[in-house]
């Protein structure tokens, strides 16, 4: 079964910043296999992240529930370690790549992501991660390891239930589409033939390469076939291929350009060749191959231009994923209830004193 996020955990956690003496104060303790304190600082970190997501300050009762969540998290991780569950570094790295790719909506590796961050922000990946969520790359990966460990434990304990999830019927898929049809809108799309020559240590040569290709395309748009073939040769000085671009703010962000610049591309005519474009890392040019108007997708339409997954299959997979997530969360509750015994944890404050501690 594909791994899915357990909603009990948060992927992004903010750092607590400078620690006051009180942040080191233990307010709870987990002791399933070893004594592990939960400090006020750890709770403040989680509450801070949740409050940012909610857009408001949490109540004392909500903060108590958040502390319960931290206790449950540590109980499950200790139980997983007791059962010998160990997550390899390669699994964490792959999961990180999947996470980043899902955010960018295209497949990238950690190296690709680091290069993209460098080009757009002039920051290292470590600096960027710290600025975005208060954790270094190593700290963030350690958090992912905790997620994967807990998830593996739940799936091991509830394997039978999680493997018996039924696929939606044809009628259910079609009913889902009819109810949510207005959500399946494909925006205006332009298909480009993009040619990119990396600068590396040869900026002058890269510029000359793209200038020559731009002239060739301007003279004959059918030269795309030859240009694509040569880009696949060993030691080619450039890369070339098709690219589908949506008329959306997200697409502009992913391309690293203002929305105004993206709109200029959509105003170009089919067959029109761009001028030579310089970025921090390369020179490039493109040809507009095709333009498609926005529309509501039918069940037989492909979800992504140039892809091969129909909306019908997409909905089927989405419903299965929803059912899996629901089953996984139900399994999480069941496993947590089994572990949450008085001898396995302790909250160190009660009553008015506890409420006062949580009223920062």
Buried (B, 14 or more C-beta within 10 A) or exposed (E): EEBBBBEBBBEBBBBBEEEEEEBEBBBBBBBBEEEBBBBBBBBBBBBBBBBEEEEEEBEEEBBBEBBBBBBBBBBBBBBBBEEEBEBEEEBBBBBBBBBBBEEBEEEBBBEBBBBBBBEEEEBEBBBBBBEEBBBBBEBBBEBBBBBBBBBBBBBEBBEEBBEEBEEBEEEBBBEBBEEEBEEBEBBBBBBBBBBBBBBEEEBEBBBBBBBEBBEBBBEEBEBBEEBBEEBEEEEEBBBBBBBBBBBBEEBBBBEEBEEEEBEEBBEBEEEBBBEBBEBEBBBBBBBBBBBBEEEEBEBEBBBEBEEEEBBBBBBBBBBBEEBBBEBBBBBBEEBBEEBBEEEBBEBBBEEEEBBEBBEE
